[in-house]
């Protein structure tokens, strides 16, 4: 009943807000707005995986939830080849440790293909399909956006003197976590966590493709590098981490730490580093297309040199533009079991323990940064590796990072006004190398989502969802969700 009351309240608020915002769609100086009301209920303690994951951290994990989300955004030009944008997106959600918060707040200015952005913005830079993929292993749309300063070429841009065949995109950014109060609320008294963590990431993607679309094959290659650094650990033996300009240079180039860093960072590199090599081959025709891709994930030099076996994301996507019932299909496999083996030290008895050593990569975890690769305890990478938010003992970090998973996603049209999306995922899990489960755990999750829209109801979208989890990785649960959104233009 609490969820239904919340949903009814959100719907009333949605109607009021859209009446305030609604103006002529042909206004010359227009802003974009979007307002959404969502509510869900579930049989278990947690909201099913399909309703929570890859939604930028907005849907609460606790069952019986709802939210009202309202945002205003602007993009416009002010001089030749110059443009600017800004956005504000607010969320009111229950149940949550703080019910009202800012989801997005940013300002940006661009010149031709170059863009500088400051603030928290929901970005998606991955080569994989946003709606149907299980998620990018480095940065998926699973967690709330981290506030940052970002310099980027956000779209593929033609490189001069290549006759249009070579395009590039990429970014360079530094950010900071603002989830200290949440972590204080989540962790138990025996656990250490990190405050005010700093982030750095950069990426470079190259695509070989005919801009005239007269050749069906194209190839995309990319590399991503992310690092956690700076901040303060509640572990007194670690305390405040180095975060000078000189330390930032060390982070950028992946160099060992100075005298103020921990002994581990002086031996290895300063901070917690990870990233991926991304590969995608596409074959495109007028009415269909096929894409094969692989994301090779790494945490250190051994992974960068491909000594972590077949770990990574493997996928196939087929676009059927002329077949309305099934417009797009994605099939993926995820492997994170190898991690360059169970031993971390390079110097060991190779006769007794064959292998390269330098392993125990412990994906998404780090000794100094115990909160791991997460923001507000929601994993930044693949949701198929369960986020720290699922830990019931108030401990940070990823307890379940050795998984073998599969994923299927498809979408299409039922009628001209009704479309659907189906996601099915399965995971087998072995825990961690240093803390394995006594028995392997299985889990299967599914989502059926149906959306309705009509031309005469401009900007309105009605979506119903049915999701379920079965197995031992997630809490057994079946649930449903309902959302109503309105988007459009308004002017002063």
Secondary structure by P-SEA (a helix, b strand, c coil): caaaaaaaaaaaaaaaaaaaacccccccbbbbbbbbbbbbccccccccccccccccccccccccccccccbbbbbbbcccccccccbbbbbbbccccccccccccccccccccbbbbcccccccccccccccccccccccccccccccccccccccccccccccccccccccccccccaaaaaaaccccccccccbbbbbbcbbbbbbccccccccbbbbbbbbbbbccbbbbcccccccccccaaaaaaaaaccccccccccccccccccccbbbbbbbbbbbccccccccbbbbbbcccccccccccccbbbbbbbbbcccccccccccbbbbcccccccccccccccccccccccccccccccccccccccccccccccccccccccccccccccccccccbbbbbbbbbccccccbbbbbbbbbbcccccccccbbbbbbbbbbbbbbbccccccbbbbbbbbbccccccccccbbbbbbbbbbbbcc
